[in-house]
Amino acid sequence: MKQKDTSFSFRGKFFFWGILGLYGLMFCVNSHSALMALQKSATILTKILPILGMVILFTTLLNYLLKPKQIAAHLGRESGIKGWFWALAAGVISHGPMYVWYPLLEDLREHGMKDELVVVFFASRAIKIPLLPMMVDYFGITFTIILSFYMLIGALLQGGCLQFLENRKKRA
């Protein structure tokens, strides 16, 4: 039977107790500043809690409705412009640590996924759908839309640069 890795939960508890200890030390040194910092933290937490609830709900829906394997069929060598937009969308909706995606992307490359689409996927991961509501709350809808648009264009340009370099290398 495989043992459960508890190192992450231990680090989380260590961090929690460390922060609690720092607040305690700060109360001993300067209780007024510590109280102000604690009040500010509570204000930020109450502002973020509804957003976190939306994030959890949205992430759950994405996991239920869209699977990475469903998108994989549209990223082959002959996918054309459709493949570029599938890679862009897959990068945006993907979440979690990047290393989890490495085996899937390697498998897709072995089955014909173009390298430039891998680049587009990686670059478009910069947009984090679960964090968009918080970004809108802090920066406004206009800023969020414009920045996201430029990030998507940047992802496509990076993929295009790799395609250009690969084509140039093949001709040489």
N, C-alpha and C positions, 0 to 999 in steps of 0.2 A: 504494500500500500504506500502511496506517495504521501510524504509529509507536506503540510501546508507551510508556505513561506511566510513567516511572521515578521520579517525584517522591516517591511514597509509600515505595518501597524505599530511596531516598536518605535520607529523614527517619528511617526505622527504623535505618539504619546510623549516622546522625549521633547519634541517641539512645543507641544501644548504646555507641558510642565515648565519648560524653559521660559516661555512667554509669561506664564503665570508668575514665575519666580522673578522675572525682570519687573513686572508690574509691582510685585511686593517690595522689591528693592527700591523702586522709584517712589513708592508710597513712604518708605522710611526716609528717603533723602528729601523729596519735595512732594508732599501729599497733594498740594493744590494742582501742580502740573500733571501728576498721575491721574487725578480725578478728571481733569479736562481731557486727557488722552483717552481715558476709559469712556467718557461721554461721547467723544468724537467717534470712537470705534463702534459704540452702540448705535449711533446715528447712521453711520455708513452701513452697518449690518441690517438695520431695519429698512434702509433704502434698497439694499441689494436682495433681500429675501424674496420679494415677489418676482424679481427677475430670475433668480435661481430656480424658483418653482416653474417658471415658463421654460427655462433651459432644460430642466429635467423632463418635463412633459414633451417638449419638442424632440429631444434626443431619443426618448422612448418611441415616439411615433416614427422617427427616421429609422431606427433599428428594426421596427416591426414592418414597415412598408418597403424599404429599399435595402437590398442586399448587394454587396460589392460583386458577387458572382453574376448577378443579373446584368450588370453593366459590362462585364468582361467580354461578352460576345461582340460588342460594338467597337472594339479597339484594335482590330487587326490591321495588317499591312494595307489592305484595300479599303479601309474605312472612309478615306477621304475627309472632307470637312466635318462630316458627322462624327468621326472619331475624335477630332479635336474638341468638339463641344461636349462629347461624352466624357473625355478625360478631364475637361474643365469642371463639369458638373460633379464627377466622381470625387475630384480633389476637394471641392467645396463641401460636399456632404459627408466626406469621410471625417472621422474624429478618432480620438484616442492617440496613443503614442505612435510615432512614425515607424518604429521598428516592427510593430505588428503588421504593417503593410508590406514590408520588404519581401517576405516569402510569396505573397500573392502577386506582387509586381514582378518578381523573378519568374514565377510560373507563367504569368501573362506574356512576358518577353519571350520565354521559350516557346510559347504557342503563337508567336507572331506579332505581339504588340510592338509598335514602333517606339524607339528610344525618345523621340521628340514628344510623344504622348506621355511618357513617364515624366519628363521634365515639366510638362503642363500640369500633370497631376500633382507633382511635388510643389510647384509654385502656387497653384491655386489653393493648396491647403492653408495658406496664410489667412484666408477668410474662414473664420470660425463661426458657423451659424449659431451655435449655442451662446456665443458671446455678443452677437449683433444687438440684441435688446439692450444690453448694458452699454454698448458703444453708442447706441442712439440716445440713451438716457444721459450719458456724459457729454457727448459731442453734437448731438442733434441729427435728425434724419438726413438733411442735405449733405453734411460732411460724410456720414456713413455711406450713403449711396455713391457719392463721388469717389471716395477712397476705395470702396469695393470695386467699382467700375475700373479704376486705374490698376488695381491689383490683378483683375482678370485680364486686362489688356497686357499687363506685364508678363503674366503667365504665358499667354499666347506668343508674345514676342520672344520669350526665352526658348520656347519650343521651336519657334521659327528659326532662331539663331542656330540651334543645334542641327536642325534639318539642313540649313544652308551649309554649315561646316561639314556635315556628313556627305552631302552631295558634292561639295568641293573636294573632299578627300577621295571620293570614289572616282572623280574625273582625273585626279592627279596620278 
